[in-house]
Amino acid sequence: MDEPLLSLRTTLVFLLALLAGTTAGTLTALAGEGTPHSLLAGLADADAGEGPGNG
């Protein structure tokens, strides 16, 4: 049997970063900011969880 492409921990970090980015973008959009600001907020938050040393 082949090993999985990503470890369980790495998969969890990716999923939590995706959840945090989606939440930040959604809350920014609901606060009345425009789409570009919402996308940037979501991407910035998702990227914050994927920095060096988190893997």
N, C-alpha and C positions, 0 to 999 in steps of 0.2 A: 504494500500500500504506500502511495506517495505521501510525502509530508504536505501539510497545507501551505498555501502560498504566503499567508500571513499568520502570525501567532495570535493566540486569543487576546493577549494584552494589546497588541498593535491594532487589531480589529476593534477592540473596545475603545481605544483612544480615538481612532478615526470616526467611529459612530458618535462618540460624545462631542467631538469637535464639530461634526455635521449638525448635531442637535443644537449646540450652542450657537453656531452661526445662523441657523434657521430661526432660532428664537430671537436673536439680536436683530436680524433683518426684519422680522415680522413686527417686533415691538417698535422699531424705528419707523416703519411704514405706518403703523397705527398712531404714532405720535404726530403724524402730519408731515413728515419729511418726504422729499421726493424719492422716486425710484432709484436714482443714482446713489443718493446718500444711504438708502436702505441696503442696497447691494454692497456698497463699500463697508458698511458696518458689519454685515453678515460675513463677508469674506475676511475682514480683519480679525473678527472674533474667532472664526474657524481656524485661521492661520496661527493664532496665538497658542492654541493647544497642540500644534504640530511643530514647535520649535526644536532646535537641537537639544539633545539631552533627554527628550521624552520618549525615546524608543528603546 
